[in-house]
Amino acid sequence: MGMENDLLKMGDQNLPAMLSEDELEKKKEHRTVTFSQFSSTVRAVLRIRQKYQAMKRRRVDRSASQHSAHLMSQRGDLRSTSPKIFTFDIVDGNSPVNVGKKKRKKKARVLFPNSSRRVLPTKEQSRAKSCLVLLCVVVFLQVYNAIENLDDHVLKYDLEGLEKTLKREVFGQQEATDGLLGHLKDYLSTYVHSKPLVVSLLGPSGVGKSHIGRLLAQHFRSVVGEQLVMQYFVLHHCPTGGDVPLCAETLTSQVSEMVTQAEEEEKIPLFIFDEMEHMPTELLDTVRVLIAKKDNNEYLNAIYILISNLEREEITKFVLQNSTSITSSGRGLISKELNALLLSNLKKHHLLWLEAELLPLTLLEKSHVMECFIDEMSREGFYPERSHVERLADELGYYSVGEREFSRTGCKQVVAKVNLL
């Protein structure tokens, strides 16, 4: 580029000299040149000069554009290496950044006197935590109160005293008495129920069914009152050949009056039906209507004890065949097989027993019969000598299974034997 510029400058300086020399040579060579030929030569020189000037301008423009491109590249490098930080520095008061913004006033600093104490801001505690603690306390008190009320309701019926009485008065039926007490405790824990409690005591003659019924009636009369306990003996209240529809109507009226009175006093009445094997079908239907679950709230808070010797042969056969599973004290477990067998036969007799909890009483052994003699002799004022008691017990009939003896009549003949002394 430098050499071209030097050549151009030298050409510009020597151009007039070159033209003059040419003209001189032409004049020398052609002294006879016309005016028209001279004018054409001048025009050619002018055209050459114009082309030269245009080429010169293009070179200047090209160098200027290259110089500006070089400066832009240098600025781009500086811009890429410099940190991209956006600042709010005010360059001009009329800048559009400042349009619409108000100048913020600097807040005055609050100064505390040296003689006073500074109160630090307290952290606000969430109220939800306090409400949750309060809710937990309320729920705990409600549950505790409900448990206390349940205990108070059970204590009102003195089931512990009833348990002691049954253990003292009933022999050889530990499993049946435990089951009965369990049902009573569960039912008497609350006052409001969806259905009444129905318990069926089954077993052969002389095993203590009616005796348990008498003990229950005596105990509940002492805790709930005479008016809320009914002992219904079928052969006495509705003898065979009597007016059965009248008996059913009378029974329904008595049960309704007792339940209504019990509702007013917030107590649970007790109904004991003995000799159920002699009850007519129409009367059984009446009892089933009373104890069946209903949509209304009538006759729901009540206890029904059904006593009968139905299926005594099945119970006797089961005990004799499974004597090895029954302990010498009579506390053997009655299997589910026996309850299923009894239920299948009882529902053929009447559907009333489908609503009941079955508690079969087993045969009594000879040791249990001796305990019955000792208890009866003590009541009558006799000294229960061991040899005398064994002699009286030997006079009764027994089923012999291996080394064990089960009484055929239980304790039914004990009272008659003692009265002969």
VEXZASE-177481 format. One record per residue (C-alpha): residue number from 1; residue in one letter; x, z negated, y negated. Coordinates in steps of 0.25 Angstrom, whole numbers, plus 5000, padded with zeros to 4 digits. Layout:
<drense NUM; 'A'; <X; Z; Y>>
...
***
This chain:
<drense 1; 'M'; <5000; 5000; 5000>>
<drense 2; 'G'; <5011; 4997; 4990>>
<drense 3; 'M'; <5019; 5010; 4993>>
<drense 4; 'E'; <5006; 5018; 4991>>
<drense 5; 'N'; <5004; 5011; 4977>>
<drense 6; 'D'; <5018; 5014; 4973>>
<drense 7; 'L'; <5016; 5029; 4977>>
<drense 8; 'L'; <5003; 5029; 4969>>
<drense 9; 'K'; <5009; 5023; 4957>>
<drense 10; 'M'; <5021; 5033; 4958>>
<drense 11; 'G'; <5012; 5045; 4959>>
<drense 12; 'D'; <5004; 5040; 4947>>
<drense 13; 'Q'; <5016; 5039; 4938>>
<drense 14; 'N'; <5022; 5053; 4943>>
<drense 15; 'L'; <5009; 5061; 4943>>
<drense 16; 'P'; <5010; 5066; 4928>>
<drense 17; 'A'; <5025; 5069; 4931>>
<drense 18; 'M'; <5021; 5077; 4944>>
<drense 19; 'L'; <5010; 5084; 4936>>
<drense 20; 'S'; <5019; 5088; 4925>>
<drense 21; 'E'; <5030; 5093; 4934>>
<drense 22; 'D'; <5019; 5101; 4942>>
<drense 23; 'E'; <5014; 5107; 4929>>
<drense 24; 'L'; <5028; 5110; 4924>>
<drense 25; 'E'; <5031; 5117; 4938>>
<drense 26; 'K'; <5018; 5124; 4937>>
<drense 27; 'K'; <5020; 5128; 4923>>
<drense 28; 'K'; <5034; 5133; 4927>>
<drense 29; 'E'; <5030; 5140; 4939>>
<drense 30; 'H'; <5017; 5145; 4933>>
<drense 31; 'R'; <5018; 5147; 4919>>
<drense 32; 'T'; <5006; 5156; 4919>>
<drense 33; 'V'; <4996; 5145; 4924>>
<drense 34; 'T'; <4982; 5146; 4918>>
<drense 35; 'F'; <4973; 5136; 4912>>
<drense 36; 'S'; <4964; 5135; 4923>>
<drense 37; 'Q'; <4975; 5133; 4933>>
<drense 38; 'F'; <4979; 5121; 4924>>
<drense 39; 'S'; <4966; 5115; 4924>>
<drense 40; 'S'; <4964; 5115; 4939>>
<drense 41; 'T'; <4977; 5108; 4941>>
<drense 42; 'V'; <4973; 5097; 4931>>
<drense 43; 'R'; <4960; 5095; 4939>>
<drense 44; 'A'; <4967; 5094; 4952>>
<drense 45; 'V'; <4976; 5083; 4946>>
<drense 46; 'L'; <4964; 5076; 4941>>
<drense 47; 'R'; <4958; 5076; 4955>>
<drense 48; 'I'; <4971; 5071; 4961>>
<drense 49; 'R'; <4971; 5060; 4951>>
<drense 50; 'Q'; <4957; 5056; 4953>>
<drense 51; 'K'; <4959; 5055; 4968>>
<drense 52; 'Y'; <4971; 5047; 4966>>
<drense 53; 'Q'; <4964; 5037; 4957>>
<drense 54; 'A'; <4952; 5036; 4968>>
<drense 55; 'M'; <4963; 5033; 4979>>
<drense 56; 'K'; <4969; 5023; 4970>>
<drense 57; 'R'; <4956; 5016; 4967>>
<drense 58; 'R'; <4952; 5016; 4982>>
<drense 59; 'R'; <4966; 5009; 4985>>
<drense 60; 'V'; <4963; 4999; 4974>>
<drense 61; 'D'; <4949; 4996; 4980>>
<drense 62; 'R'; <4955; 4995; 4994>>
<drense 63; 'S'; <4966; 4985; 4990>>
<drense 64; 'A'; <4956; 4977; 4982>>
<drense 65; 'S'; <4946; 4976; 4994>>
<drense 66; 'Q'; <4958; 4972; 5004>>
<drense 67; 'H'; <4962; 4961; 4994>>
<drense 68; 'S'; <4948; 4955; 4993>>
<drense 69; 'A'; <4946; 4956; 5008>>
<drense 70; 'H'; <4959; 4948; 5009>>
<drense 71; 'L'; <4955; 4937; 4999>>
<drense 72; 'M'; <4941; 4936; 5007>>
<drense 73; 'S'; <4948; 4934; 5020>>
<drense 74; 'Q'; <4957; 4923; 5014>>
<drense 75; 'R'; <4944; 4916; 5008>>
<drense 76; 'G'; <4938; 4917; 5022>>
<drense 77; 'D'; <4949; 4910; 5029>>
<drense 78; 'L'; <4949; 4899; 5019>>
<drense 79; 'R'; <4934; 4897; 5020>>
<drense 80; 'S'; <4935; 4897; 5035>>
<drense 81; 'T'; <4946; 4886; 5035>>
<drense 82; 'S'; <4940; 4878; 5025>>
<drense 83; 'P'; <4930; 4866; 5030>>
<drense 84; 'K'; <4915; 4870; 5028>>
<drense 85; 'I'; <4910; 4858; 5020>>
<drense 86; 'F'; <4898; 4859; 5012>>
<drense 87; 'T'; <4898; 4850; 5000>>
<drense 88; 'F'; <4888; 4847; 4989>>
<drense 89; 'D'; <4898; 4848; 4978>>
<drense 90; 'I'; <4891; 4851; 4965>>
<drense 91; 'V'; <4899; 4863; 4959>>
<drense 92; 'D'; <4888; 4867; 4948>>
<drense 93; 'G'; <4877; 4859; 4943>>
<drense 94; 'N'; <4868; 4871; 4944>>
<drense 95; 'S'; <4871; 4873; 4959>>
<drense 96; 'P'; <4858; 4875; 4967>>
<drense 97; 'V'; <4863; 4863; 4976>>
<drense 98; 'N'; <4859; 4853; 4965>>
<drense 99; 'V'; <4846; 4860; 4962>>
<drense 100; 'G'; <4834; 4850; 4964>>
<drense 101; 'K'; <4843; 4838; 4968>>
<drense 102; 'K'; <4843; 4825; 4960>>
<drense 103; 'K'; <4855; 4817; 4957>>
<drense 104; 'R'; <4854; 4804; 4965>>
<drense 105; 'K'; <4856; 4791; 4958>>
<drense 106; 'K'; <4866; 4782; 4964>>
<drense 107; 'K'; <4859; 4769; 4969>>
<drense 108; 'A'; <4864; 4757; 4962>>
<drense 109; 'R'; <4872; 4747; 4971>>
<drense 110; 'V'; <4864; 4734; 4974>>
<drense 111; 'L'; <4873; 4722; 4971>>
<drense 112; 'F'; <4870; 4708; 4977>>
<drense 113; 'P'; <4874; 4696; 4970>>
<drense 114; 'N'; <4886; 4688; 4976>>
<drense 115; 'S'; <4877; 4675; 4977>>
<drense 116; 'S'; <4866; 4681; 4986>>
<drense 117; 'R'; <4866; 4685; 5001>>
<drense 118; 'R'; <4864; 4699; 5005>>
<drense 119; 'V'; <4853; 4701; 5015>>
<drense 120; 'L'; <4856; 4711; 5025>>
<drense 121; 'P'; <4845; 4720; 5030>>
<drense 122; 'T'; <4838; 4715; 5043>>
<drense 123; 'K'; <4836; 4725; 5055>>
<drense 124; 'E'; <4822; 4728; 5057>>
<drense 125; 'Q'; <4817; 4724; 5071>>
<drense 126; 'S'; <4808; 4733; 5079>>
<drense 127; 'R'; <4794; 4728; 5080>>
<drense 128; 'A'; <4792; 4735; 5093>>
<drense 129; 'K'; <4802; 4726; 5100>>
<drense 130; 'S'; <4794; 4713; 5095>>
<drense 131; 'C'; <4781; 4720; 5100>>
<drense 132; 'L'; <4786; 4722; 5114>>
<drense 133; 'V'; <4791; 4708; 5115>>
<drense 134; 'L'; <4777; 4703; 5111>>
<drense 135; 'L'; <4770; 4712; 5121>>
<drense 136; 'C'; <4779; 4707; 5132>>
<drense 137; 'V'; <4776; 4693; 5128>>
<drense 138; 'V'; <4761; 4696; 5128>>
<drense 139; 'V'; <4761; 4703; 5142>>
<drense 140; 'F'; <4769; 4691; 5148>>
<drense 141; 'L'; <4759; 4681; 5143>>
<drense 142; 'Q'; <4748; 4689; 5148>>
<drense 143; 'V'; <4754; 4691; 5162>>
<drense 144; 'Y'; <4758; 4676; 5162>>
<drense 145; 'N'; <4744; 4672; 5158>>
<drense 146; 'A'; <4737; 4681; 5168>>
<drense 147; 'I'; <4746; 4675; 5179>>
<drense 148; 'E'; <4742; 4661; 5174>>
<drense 149; 'N'; <4728; 4665; 5174>>
<drense 150; 'L'; <4729; 4670; 5189>>
<drense 151; 'D'; <4736; 4657; 5193>>
<drense 152; 'D'; <4725; 4649; 5186>>
<drense 153; 'H'; <4714; 4657; 5193>>
<drense 154; 'V'; <4720; 4655; 5206>>
<drense 155; 'L'; <4722; 4640; 5204>>
<drense 156; 'K'; <4707; 4639; 5200>>
<drense 157; 'Y'; <4704; 4641; 5215>>
<drense 158; 'D'; <4715; 4632; 5220>>
<drense 159; 'L'; <4719; 4642; 5231>>
<drense 160; 'E'; <4731; 4632; 5235>>
<drense 161; 'G'; <4721; 4621; 5238>>
<drense 162; 'L'; <4713; 4631; 5247>>
<drense 163; 'E'; <4726; 4636; 5254>>
<drense 164; 'K'; <4729; 4621; 5257>>
<drense 165; 'T'; <4715; 4619; 5263>>
<drense 166; 'L'; <4716; 4631; 5272>>
<drense 167; 'K'; <4729; 4628; 5277>>
<drense 168; 'R'; <4724; 4614; 5280>>
<drense 169; 'E'; <4710; 4617; 5286>>
<drense 170; 'V'; <4713; 4631; 5293>>
<drense 171; 'F'; <4721; 4632; 5305>>
<drense 172; 'G'; <4728; 4644; 5311>>
<drense 173; 'Q'; <4724; 4654; 5300>>
<drense 174; 'Q'; <4735; 4654; 5291>>
<drense 175; 'E'; <4735; 4669; 5289>>
<drense 176; 'A'; <4721; 4670; 5286>>
<drense 177; 'T'; <4721; 4659; 5276>>
<drense 178; 'D'; <4733; 4665; 5269>>
<drense 179; 'G'; <4726; 4678; 5268>>
<drense 180; 'L'; <4714; 4671; 5262>>
<drense 181; 'L'; <4722; 4663; 5252>>
<drense 182; 'G'; <4729; 4676; 5248>>
<drense 183; 'H'; <4716; 4684; 5245>>
<drense 184; 'L'; <4711; 4672; 5237>>
<drense 185; 'K'; <4723; 4671; 5229>>
<drense 186; 'D'; <4723; 4685; 5226>>
<drense 187; 'Y'; <4709; 4686; 5222>>
<drense 188; 'L'; <4708; 4673; 5214>>
<drense 189; 'S'; <4720; 4676; 5206>>
<drense 190; 'T'; <4711; 4684; 5196>>
<drense 191; 'Y'; <4696; 4683; 5192>>
<drense 192; 'V'; <4692; 4698; 5190>>
<drense 193; 'H'; <4692; 4706; 5203>>
<drense 194; 'S'; <4688; 4720; 5207>>
<drense 195; 'K'; <4681; 4715; 5221>>
<drense 196; 'P'; <4678; 4702; 5228>>
<drense 197; 'L'; <4688; 4696; 5238>>
<drense 198; 'V'; <4682; 4697; 5252>>
<drense 199; 'V'; <4689; 4690; 5264>>
<drense 200; 'S'; <4684; 4691; 5278>>
<drense 201; 'L'; <4688; 4680; 5288>>
<drense 202; 'L'; <4687; 4684; 5302>>
<drense 203; 'G'; <4691; 4678; 5315>>
<drense 204; 'P'; <4686; 4671; 5328>>
<drense 205; 'S'; <4677; 4659; 5328>>
<drense 206; 'G'; <4684; 4645; 5325>>
<drense 207; 'V'; <4697; 4651; 5318>>
<drense 208; 'G'; <4693; 4645; 5304>>
<drense 209; 'K'; <4685; 4656; 5296>>
<drense 210; 'S'; <4673; 4647; 5292>>
<drense 211; 'H'; <4682; 4636; 5290>>
<drense 212; 'I'; <4690; 4644; 5280>>
<drense 213; 'G'; <4677; 4648; 5273>>
<drense 214; 'R'; <4673; 4634; 5272>>
<drense 215; 'L'; <4686; 4630; 5266>>
<drense 216; 'L'; <4685; 4641; 5256>>
<drense 217; 'A'; <4671; 4637; 5252>>
<drense 218; 'Q'; <4675; 4623; 5250>>
<drense 219; 'H'; <4688; 4627; 5241>>
<drense 220; 'F'; <4681; 4636; 5232>>
<drense 221; 'R'; <4669; 4627; 5230>>
<drense 222; 'S'; <4679; 4617; 5224>>
<drense 223; 'V'; <4686; 4627; 5215>>
<drense 224; 'V'; <4674; 4637; 5210>>
<drense 225; 'G'; <4662; 4628; 5213>>
<drense 226; 'E'; <4651; 4627; 5223>>
<drense 227; 'Q'; <4642; 4638; 5217>>
<drense 228; 'L'; <4653; 4649; 5218>>
<drense 229; 'V'; <4655; 4647; 5234>>
<drense 230; 'M'; <4646; 4653; 5244>>
<drense 231; 'Q'; <4647; 4651; 5259>>
<drense 232; 'Y'; <4637; 4660; 5266>>
<drense 233; 'F'; <4634; 4658; 5280>>
<drense 234; 'V'; <4627; 4669; 5286>>
<drense 235; 'L'; <4619; 4662; 5297>>
<drense 236; 'H'; <4615; 4651; 5287>>
<drense 237; 'H'; <4612; 4659; 5274>>
<drense 238; 'C'; <4606; 4671; 5282>>
<drense 239; 'P'; <4603; 4668; 5296>>
<drense 240; 'T'; <4600; 4679; 5307>>
<drense 241; 'G'; <4586; 4685; 5305>>
<drense 242; 'G'; <4585; 4680; 5291>>
<drense 243; 'D'; <4581; 4688; 5279>>
<drense 244; 'V'; <4594; 4696; 5277>>
<drense 245; 'P'; <4590; 4703; 5264>>
<drense 246; 'L'; <4586; 4690; 5258>>
<drense 247; 'C'; <4600; 4684; 5262>>
<drense 248; 'A'; <4607; 4696; 5256>>
<drense 249; 'E'; <4599; 4695; 5243>>
<drense 250; 'T'; <4602; 4680; 5242>>
<drense 251; 'L'; <4617; 4682; 5245>>
<drense 252; 'T'; <4618; 4692; 5234>>
<drense 253; 'S'; <4611; 4683; 5224>>
<drense 254; 'Q'; <4620; 4671; 5228>>
<drense 255; 'V'; <4633; 4680; 5227>>
<drense 256; 'S'; <4628; 4686; 5213>>
<drense 257; 'E'; <4625; 4672; 5207>>
<drense 258; 'M'; <4638; 4666; 5212>>
<drense 259; 'V'; <4647; 4678; 5207>>
<drense 260; 'T'; <4640; 4677; 5193>>
<drense 261; 'Q'; <4642; 4662; 5192>>
<drense 262; 'A'; <4657; 4664; 5196>>
<drense 263; 'E'; <4658; 4675; 5186>>
<drense 264; 'E'; <4654; 4665; 5175>>
<drense 265; 'E'; <4663; 4655; 5180>>
<drense 266; 'E'; <4675; 4665; 5182>>
<drense 267; 'K'; <4676; 4660; 5196>>
<drense 268; 'I'; <4676; 4668; 5210>>
<drense 269; 'P'; <4666; 4664; 5220>>
<drense 270; 'L'; <4668; 4663; 5235>>
<drense 271; 'F'; <4658; 4668; 5245>>
<drense 272; 'I'; <4660; 4665; 5260>>
<drense 273; 'F'; <4652; 4672; 5271>>
<drense 274; 'D'; <4653; 4666; 5284>>
<drense 275; 'E'; <4648; 4671; 5298>>
<drense 276; 'M'; <4648; 4685; 5293>>
<drense 277; 'E'; <4647; 4690; 5307>>
<drense 278; 'H'; <4632; 4686; 5306>>
<drense 279; 'M'; <4629; 4692; 5293>>
<drense 280; 'P'; <4619; 4704; 5293>>
<drense 281; 'T'; <4622; 4717; 5289>>
<drense 282; 'E'; <4613; 4717; 5277>>
<drense 283; 'L'; <4620; 4704; 5272>>
<drense 284; 'L'; <4634; 4710; 5275>>
<drense 285; 'D'; <4630; 4722; 5266>>
<drense 286; 'T'; <4626; 4712; 5255>>
<drense 287; 'V'; <4640; 4705; 5256>>
<drense 288; 'R'; <4647; 4719; 5255>>
<drense 289; 'V'; <4639; 4723; 5243>>
<drense 290; 'L'; <4643; 4710; 5236>>
<drense 291; 'I'; <4658; 4711; 5239>>
<drense 292; 'A'; <4660; 4726; 5238>>
<drense 293; 'K'; <4667; 4731; 5226>>
<drense 294; 'K'; <4658; 4735; 5214>>
<drense 295; 'D'; <4660; 4743; 5201>>
<drense 296; 'N'; <4654; 4731; 5194>>
<drense 297; 'N'; <4660; 4717; 5192>>
<drense 298; 'E'; <4650; 4709; 5201>>
<drense 299; 'Y'; <4654; 4701; 5213>>
<drense 300; 'L'; <4669; 4705; 5211>>
<drense 301; 'N'; <4674; 4691; 5209>>
<drense 302; 'A'; <4671; 4684; 5222>>
<drense 303; 'I'; <4677; 4680; 5236>>
<drense 304; 'Y'; <4670; 4683; 5249>>
<drense 305; 'I'; <4674; 4677; 5262>>
<drense 306; 'L'; <4668; 4683; 5275>>
<drense 307; 'I'; <4669; 4675; 5287>>
<drense 308; 'S'; <4666; 4680; 5301>>
<drense 309; 'N'; <4670; 4681; 5315>>
<drense 310; 'L'; <4669; 4696; 5316>>
<drense 311; 'E'; <4680; 4703; 5325>>
<drense 312; 'R'; <4684; 4689; 5331>>
<drense 313; 'E'; <4686; 4696; 5344>>
<drense 314; 'E'; <4696; 4706; 5338>>
<drense 315; 'I'; <4704; 4695; 5331>>
<drense 316; 'T'; <4705; 4687; 5344>>
<drense 317; 'K'; <4710; 4699; 5351>>
<drense 318; 'F'; <4720; 4702; 5341>>
<drense 319; 'V'; <4725; 4688; 5340>>
<drense 320; 'L'; <4727; 4687; 5355>>
<drense 321; 'Q'; <4734; 4700; 5356>>
<drense 322; 'N'; <4743; 4697; 5345>>
<drense 323; 'S'; <4746; 4682; 5347>>
<drense 324; 'T'; <4761; 4684; 5347>>
<drense 325; 'S'; <4760; 4688; 5332>>
<drense 326; 'I'; <4752; 4676; 5329>>
<drense 327; 'T'; <4760; 4663; 5327>>
<drense 328; 'S'; <4757; 4650; 5333>>
<drense 329; 'S'; <4752; 4645; 5320>>
<drense 330; 'G'; <4742; 4656; 5319>>
<drense 331; 'R'; <4748; 4663; 5307>>
<drense 332; 'G'; <4750; 4677; 5313>>
<drense 333; 'L'; <4748; 4689; 5305>>
<drense 334; 'I'; <4735; 4697; 5307>>
<drense 335; 'S'; <4740; 4711; 5308>>
<drense 336; 'K'; <4733; 4723; 5300>>
<drense 337; 'E'; <4729; 4728; 5313>>
<drense 338; 'L'; <4719; 4716; 5315>>
<drense 339; 'N'; <4714; 4718; 5301>>
<drense 340; 'A'; <4712; 4733; 5303>>
<drense 341; 'L'; <4705; 4730; 5316>>
<drense 342; 'L'; <4695; 4720; 5310>>
<drense 343; 'L'; <4692; 4728; 5298>>
<drense 344; 'S'; <4688; 4740; 5307>>
<drense 345; 'N'; <4679; 4732; 5315>>
<drense 346; 'L'; <4673; 4724; 5303>>
<drense 347; 'K'; <4669; 4736; 5295>>
<drense 348; 'K'; <4661; 4740; 5307>>
<drense 349; 'H'; <4653; 4727; 5306>>
<drense 350; 'H'; <4651; 4729; 5291>>
<drense 351; 'L'; <4659; 4736; 5279>>
<drense 352; 'L'; <4659; 4722; 5272>>
<drense 353; 'W'; <4673; 4719; 5278>>
<drense 354; 'L'; <4679; 4731; 5272>>
<drense 355; 'E'; <4679; 4723; 5259>>
<drense 356; 'A'; <4685; 4711; 5265>>
<drense 357; 'E'; <4699; 4705; 5267>>
<drense 358; 'L'; <4700; 4702; 5282>>
<drense 359; 'L'; <4707; 4689; 5286>>
<drense 360; 'P'; <4706; 4687; 5302>>
<drense 361; 'L'; <4708; 4673; 5307>>
<drense 362; 'T'; <4715; 4672; 5320>>
<drense 363; 'L'; <4713; 4663; 5333>>
<drense 364; 'L'; <4717; 4649; 5332>>
<drense 365; 'E'; <4728; 4644; 5342>>
<drense 366; 'K'; <4727; 4630; 5349>>
<drense 367; 'S'; <4736; 4624; 5339>>
<drense 368; 'H'; <4726; 4627; 5328>>
<drense 369; 'V'; <4715; 4622; 5336>>
<drense 370; 'M'; <4722; 4609; 5337>>
<drense 371; 'E'; <4724; 4608; 5322>>
<drense 372; 'C'; <4709; 4610; 5320>>
<drense 373; 'F'; <4707; 4598; 5330>>
<drense 374; 'I'; <4716; 4589; 5322>>
<drense 375; 'D'; <4710; 4593; 5309>>
<drense 376; 'E'; <4696; 4591; 5314>>
<drense 377; 'M'; <4699; 4577; 5321>>
<drense 378; 'S'; <4706; 4572; 5308>>
<drense 379; 'R'; <4693; 4576; 5300>>
<drense 380; 'E'; <4684; 4568; 5310>>
<drense 381; 'G'; <4694; 4556; 5310>>
<drense 382; 'F'; <4700; 4558; 5323>>
<drense 383; 'Y'; <4715; 4556; 5326>>
<drense 384; 'P'; <4720; 4570; 5330>>
<drense 385; 'E'; <4729; 4566; 5342>>
<drense 386; 'R'; <4737; 4577; 5347>>
<drense 387; 'S'; <4733; 4576; 5362>>
<drense 388; 'H'; <4719; 4575; 5358>>
<drense 389; 'V'; <4719; 4587; 5349>>
<drense 390; 'E'; <4726; 4595; 5360>>
<drense 391; 'R'; <4715; 4591; 5371>>
<drense 392; 'L'; <4704; 4595; 5361>>
<drense 393; 'A'; <4711; 4609; 5358>>
<drense 394; 'D'; <4712; 4612; 5373>>
<drense 395; 'E'; <4697; 4611; 5375>>
<drense 396; 'L'; <4696; 4624; 5367>>
<drense 397; 'G'; <4697; 4638; 5372>>
<drense 398; 'Y'; <4710; 4647; 5369>>
<drense 399; 'Y'; <4715; 4661; 5371>>
<drense 400; 'S'; <4729; 4660; 5378>>
<drense 401; 'V'; <4739; 4670; 5374>>
<drense 402; 'G'; <4753; 4667; 5379>>
<drense 403; 'E'; <4756; 4653; 5374>>
<drense 404; 'R'; <4746; 4653; 5363>>
<drense 405; 'E'; <4732; 4649; 5363>>
<drense 406; 'F'; <4721; 4654; 5354>>
<drense 407; 'S'; <4708; 4646; 5352>>
<drense 408; 'R'; <4695; 4653; 5356>>
<drense 409; 'T'; <4686; 4646; 5347>>
<drense 410; 'G'; <4696; 4641; 5336>>
<drense 411; 'C'; <4693; 4628; 5329>>
<drense 412; 'K'; <4678; 4630; 5331>>
<drense 413; 'Q'; <4676; 4619; 5342>>
<drense 414; 'V'; <4686; 4609; 5336>>
<drense 415; 'V'; <4675; 4602; 5328>>
<drense 416; 'A'; <4666; 4601; 5340>>
<drense 417; 'K'; <4677; 4595; 5348>>
<drense 418; 'V'; <4681; 4585; 5338>>
<drense 419; 'N'; <4667; 4580; 5336>>
<drense 420; 'L'; <4666; 4577; 5351>>
<drense 421; 'L'; <4678; 4567; 5349>>
***
